Amino acid sequence: MTTIDQYSFENKRALIRVDFNVPIDSKTMKVTDDTRIRSVIPTIKKIINSGGSVVLMSHLGRPKNGFEKKYSLKNIVPTISELLGQDITFAGDCIGEAAFEITHNLKPGSVVLLENLRFYSEEKKGDLDFAKRLAKHGDVYINDAFGTAHRAHASTSVIAQFFPNDKMFGYLIEKEIKSVDKVLNSSEKPLTAIVGGAKVSSKITIIEKLIEKVDYLIIGGGMAYTFVKAQGGQVGNSLVEDDYLELANTIIAKAKERNVELLLPIDTLIADDFNNDATIKSCLTKEIPNGWMGLDIGTESIAKFEKVILESKLILWNGPMGVFEMSNFQNGTAAIAKSVAKATTKGAFSLIGGGDSVAAINKFNLANQVSHVSTGGGAMLEYLEGVELPGIAAIKH
């Protein structure tokens, strides 16, 4: 398989699938988080500096029926230009004649952004003819959109067949794959996985996969209460999935069998209502009174989790420890984020993935202090679970 560093881009048009599905302020129409755009700048610059030109394609949001002004990629042109340090051309369509006219004779160093792919329903349907038309924009195809690699869409997997000898990953996807492989296949020990978030049901497959690999499994967030209740604890009005109590016990038994230390919160910050101004107190996680709910991990739990994290060589973090969006319940998530950053400075490799974990690491300004922050929540989880992602498979095979 060709890599981006082996390929000669001179006088070639590189058609790059990027993930510019970024948050935009509905009033100013300005990008509010440019992480996903910044992450592919190295790939774009590599091609320009190698004498090639670039055609970028992406989706934005979930438009229903064709063009919608709020989902036009024209809104993000200023951000891309600023980050790239040069003007870029915007094509008001992705398969119209005017767009082909722009991309037909591109001069080396030029960068073009096509309009939102999802203004055409054929994109999500994985339509072959749509993919064939998109392919006319480039001489070489690069997939650098890890966030959509788990989708079998026209621009992410179907299009690759029109570039049998000229298809490859960009630097971002290369880094994403290497990061997950490092966590799952490295011989370095101990490996600690921190899994949080609201529900066990959404993380079953990943937990089962991780038990085969990790030395420590820390479980926090809302899902912890299902495990605590499964072991006979009283969890009051905390979030619990009663249908998964049996499965929680199976996971606990499996961890024991494999000598994996499974850590649950010892103490919990509880509230009498689900809001920031509720009455708050602390108690043992297994002794939450009726009418109260656990919304964050307590100080003893933080100390216990921190000790394990700081002794780890490899760390995977997916999911917050509490309702960190509310200031009174963000302490646990903030403490874990700081511990992961501290462990990284001591030489550990840390991978942060999943929308809420990424939001947390950014909220506490620690993204630059961990090894890798994944740009693909769902894609990273599926890749960790061992699923072959369509966007990855299309390049590899």
C-alpha positions, 0 to 999 in steps of 0.5 A, a space after each residue: 500500500 502506497 503512503 503519502 510520503 512515497 507518492 510523487 504529487 508533482 502536477 497531480 490533483 489530490 482529491 482529499 476526503 476530509 471531515 470538516 463537519 465542525 460546529 458553527 455559530 448559528 448567528 455569526 456562521 463562524 467555526 467555533 471549534 477548528 480541531 478537525 480542520 487543523 488536524 488535516 493541514 499537514 496533509 494539505 501542506 505536504 501535497 502543495 509543497 510536493 508540487 501538487 494541487 488539492 481538491 477538498 471534499 466533506 460533509 457538514 451537518 445533516 441537510 434534509 433536501 438539497 442545499 441549505 444555507 446553514 450547511 454550506 461549506 462556504 461558511 468555513 472557507 475563512 477558517 481554512 484559509 487562515 489555518 493554511 495561510 493562503 486563499 482557497 477557491 470555493 466551488 458552489 457545487 460538488 458535481 456540477 459543471 462549474 465545479 469540474 471547470 474549476 478543478 480541471 486545470 488546477 495549477 500546482 499549489 492551488 486548493 479548492 473546496 467543494 460544496 457539501 457532499 450531503 446536499 446529494 442523497 447519493 452520498 449517504 447511499 454510497 451511489 456508484 455513479 455519484 462516486 464516479 463523478 466525484 472521482 473526476 476531480 482528482 488524479 489521486 485519492 486520499 482519505 483523511 476523514 477518520 470521523 467518517 471512516 466507519 460509513 460506507 458512503 460514496 466519498 469514503 469507500 465507494 470512490 476508492 475503486 476509481 483510483 486502483 493504484 493511486 489511493 492512500 491515507 492522509 497523515 491524520 488517518 495514519 496517526 489514528 490507526 497507529 495510535 489505536 494499534 499502539 494501545 491494543 498491540 503494544 507489549 508495554 505494561 500496565 495498560 489502563 482503560 478509563 471508560 465513562 459516559 451514561 450507559 453500559 449498553 453503548 459501551 458493551 462491545 468495547 468493554 468486552 474487547 478491552 478486558 482481553 487487553 488491559 491490566 486496569 479497567 476504570 469505570 466511571 460516569 452514569 454506567 458505574 451505577 449499573 455495576 454497583 447495583 449489580 453487586 447489591 449496592 443501593 444507588 438511589 435514583 441514579 441512572 441504571 440500566 436494569 436490563 444490563 445488571 446480569 451482563 455487568 456481573 458477567 463483565 466483573 467475573 470475566 475481569 477477575 478471570 483474566 486478572 484485570 483489576 476493575 475499578 468502580 467509584 468508591 464514593 460519589 457526589 450526589 444531588 437531589 435533582 438533575 441540575 447545577 443548583 441542586 443540594 449536593 452531598 457525598 456518600 459511598 457509591 453503594 449507599 446512595 439514599 432514595 431520592 438522590 442521584 450520583 452525578 460525579 465521582 468523589 474524592 476517594 475515587 479520584 485518588 484511587 483512579 489517579 494512582 493507577 493512571 500515574 503508574 500506567 504506560 498506556 492509557 485509553 480514555 473514553 467517556 467522562 466521570 460525571 456530568 462535567 457540563 455542569 460546573 458542580 459536577 465537573 471535578 471528577 472528569 477534570 481530575 482524571 484529565 489532569 492525571 492523564 496529562 501528568 502521566 503523559 509527561 512522565 512518558 505514558 502514551 495516552 489516547 483520548 477518544 469519543 466525543 465527550 472525552 474530547 470535549 472534556 480534554 478541550 474544556 480543561 485545555 489539556 489537548 496539547 498535553 496528551 499523546 493523541 486526541 482522536 477526531 473520530 468518536 464512533 469510528 475510533 470505538 468501532 476500530 477499537 472493537 475490531 470492526 473493519 471500517 469501510 473507509 479504511 478497508 477501501 484503501 487497504 484492499 
